Amino acid sequence: MNWEAISAVSQLVGSIAVVFSVLYLGIQVHRSTRVARLTTQDAAATALRDVTKPFMENADVERIWRVGLEDLNALSVQDQARFFHAVYQFLKAFETIHFHYVYGLMDRQLWEGWRGLLRHYVAAPGIAHYWKLRPEVFSERFRKFVDALEPPTEQRTVGTLLGQEPKS
């Protein structure tokens, strides 16, 4: 065997090794991207759960949220302030979820569920009022998205879902 043949064989072996390396890298990147998407989707759900968990654990906080959604004036000034703090956190969680979707880190089917839920809540009188007062605390992209949401034909939040919640 001459040196040219040895060189050609070694170049062929090297080329095959490069192809396999690139394929392996592609598989690893794909797996890593999938893990990142799953982690992001879980973080989004956790963020919203963290915001809404106090509503289940504290009857007074739940009352403020439920009543504030539908009739802000039925709350004291102190409770309105607490409601606004909750709305801010709630909408910030949705802004993050929207951000993840825009950058391809959120599955479209999951996103559609989140978007559907948001449509109902931003149509609630209490959140709509807050949104008019404080849109500047949210990104321009999220503001445009929320402003373009079509209100649901029947608004369903915890304040209206069963149709029998008393105003208190």
C-alpha positions as CSV (number, residue, x, y, z in Angstrom):
1,M,0.0,0.0,0.0
2,N,1.3,3.4,-0.8
3,W,1.1,6.6,1.2
4,E,-1.7,8.1,-1.1
5,A,-3.9,5.1,-0.4
6,I,-3.3,5.3,3.3
7,S,-4.0,9.0,3.2
8,A,-7.3,8.4,1.3
9,V,-8.4,5.7,3.7
10,S,-7.6,7.9,6.7
11,Q,-9.5,10.8,5.2
12,L,-12.5,8.5,4.6
13,V,-12.4,7.2,8.1
14,G,-12.1,10.8,9.4
15,S,-15.0,12.0,7.3
16,I,-17.2,9.1,8.5
17,A,-16.2,9.9,12.1
18,V,-17.1,13.6,11.6
19,V,-20.5,12.6,10.2
20,F,-21.2,10.3,13.1
21,S,-20.1,13.0,15.5
22,V,-22.4,15.6,13.9
23,L,-25.3,13.1,14.1
24,Y,-24.6,12.4,17.7
25,L,-24.4,16.1,18.5
26,G,-27.7,16.6,16.7
27,I,-29.4,13.9,18.8
28,Q,-28.0,15.4,22.0
29,V,-29.1,18.9,21.0
30,H,-32.6,17.6,20.2
31,R,-32.8,15.8,23.6
32,S,-31.5,18.9,25.4
33,T,-34.1,21.1,23.6
34,R,-36.9,18.7,24.5
35,V,-35.8,18.7,28.2
36,A,-35.6,22.5,28.1
37,R,-39.1,22.7,26.7
38,L,-40.5,20.3,29.3
39,T,-38.7,22.1,32.1
40,T,-40.1,25.5,30.9
41,Q,-43.6,24.1,30.6
42,D,-43.4,22.7,34.1
43,A,-42.0,26.0,35.4
44,A,-44.9,27.9,33.8
45,A,-47.4,25.7,35.5
46,T,-45.6,26.0,38.8
47,A,-45.4,29.8,38.6
48,L,-49.2,30.1,38.1
49,R,-49.8,27.5,40.9
50,D,-47.7,29.6,43.2
51,V,-49.8,32.6,42.5
52,T,-53.1,30.9,42.9
53,K,-52.3,28.5,45.8
54,P,-53.0,31.1,48.5
55,F,-56.5,31.4,47.1
56,M,-57.2,27.8,48.1
57,E,-55.4,28.0,51.4
58,N,-56.8,31.3,52.8
59,A,-60.5,32.0,52.6
60,D,-60.0,35.7,53.0
61,V,-57.5,35.9,50.1
62,E,-59.9,33.7,48.0
63,R,-62.8,36.1,48.8
64,I,-60.7,39.1,47.8
65,W,-59.8,37.5,44.5
66,R,-63.3,36.2,43.7
67,V,-65.1,39.4,44.6
68,G,-62.4,41.7,43.1
69,L,-62.7,39.9,39.8
70,E,-66.3,40.8,39.4
71,D,-67.0,43.9,41.6
72,L,-63.9,45.8,42.7
73,N,-66.0,48.4,44.5
74,A,-67.4,45.7,46.8
75,L,-63.9,45.5,48.4
76,S,-62.4,47.9,50.9
77,V,-59.5,50.0,49.8
78,Q,-57.1,47.7,51.6
79,D,-58.6,44.6,49.9
80,Q,-58.5,46.4,46.5
81,A,-54.8,46.9,47.1
82,R,-54.3,43.2,47.9
83,F,-56.4,42.3,44.8
84,F,-54.1,44.5,42.6
85,H,-51.0,42.8,44.0
86,A,-52.5,39.4,43.2
87,V,-53.5,40.6,39.7
88,Y,-50.0,41.8,39.1
89,Q,-48.5,38.5,40.1
90,F,-51.1,36.6,38.1
91,L,-50.5,38.6,34.9
92,K,-46.7,38.4,35.3
93,A,-47.0,34.6,35.4
94,F,-49.0,34.8,32.2
95,E,-46.5,37.2,30.7
96,T,-43.7,34.6,31.4
97,I,-45.8,31.8,29.9
98,H,-46.4,34.0,26.8
99,F,-42.7,34.7,26.5
100,H,-41.9,31.0,26.6
101,Y,-44.5,30.4,23.9
102,V,-43.2,33.2,21.7
103,Y,-39.6,31.7,21.9
104,G,-40.7,28.2,21.1
105,L,-40.4,26.8,24.6
106,M,-44.1,26.0,25.1
107,D,-46.0,23.4,23.3
108,R,-48.8,24.9,21.1
109,Q,-51.6,22.7,22.7
110,L,-50.5,23.7,26.2
111,W,-50.3,27.3,25.1
112,E,-53.8,27.3,23.7
113,G,-55.1,26.2,27.1
114,W,-53.2,29.0,28.9
115,R,-54.4,31.5,26.3
116,G,-58.0,30.4,26.8
117,L,-57.7,30.8,30.5
118,L,-56.2,34.2,30.2
119,R,-59.0,35.4,27.9
120,H,-61.5,34.7,30.6
121,Y,-59.6,36.4,33.3
122,V,-58.5,39.6,31.5
123,A,-62.2,40.1,30.6
124,A,-63.2,40.1,34.3
125,P,-64.1,43.6,35.4
126,G,-61.5,43.8,38.2
127,I,-58.6,42.7,36.0
128,A,-59.7,44.8,33.1
129,H,-59.7,47.8,35.4
130,Y,-56.2,47.0,36.7
131,W,-55.0,46.5,33.1
132,K,-56.2,50.0,32.1
133,L,-54.4,51.5,35.1
134,R,-51.0,49.6,34.9
135,P,-50.2,48.3,31.4
136,E,-46.8,49.8,31.4
137,V,-45.5,47.3,34.0
138,F,-45.7,44.6,31.3
139,S,-43.6,44.2,28.1
140,E,-44.9,45.8,25.0
141,R,-45.2,42.4,23.3
142,F,-47.4,41.1,26.1
143,R,-49.5,44.3,26.1
144,K,-50.1,43.9,22.4
145,F,-51.0,40.3,22.8
146,V,-53.5,40.9,25.7
147,D,-55.1,43.9,23.9
148,A,-55.6,41.8,20.8
149,L,-57.4,38.9,22.8
150,E,-60.9,38.5,21.8
151,P,-63.2,38.4,24.9
152,P,-65.0,35.2,25.4
153,T,-68.7,35.1,24.7
154,E,-69.3,33.9,28.3
155,Q,-66.6,35.0,30.8
156,R,-65.7,32.2,33.2
157,T,-63.6,32.8,36.2
158,V,-63.9,31.6,39.8
159,G,-66.2,34.5,40.3
160,T,-68.6,33.4,37.6
161,L,-67.9,29.7,36.8
162,L,-70.8,28.2,38.7
163,G,-73.1,31.2,38.3
164,Q,-74.2,31.1,41.9
165,E,-71.3,32.7,43.7
166,P,-72.6,35.4,46.1
167,K,-71.2,38.9,46.0
168,S,-69.7,39.6,49.4
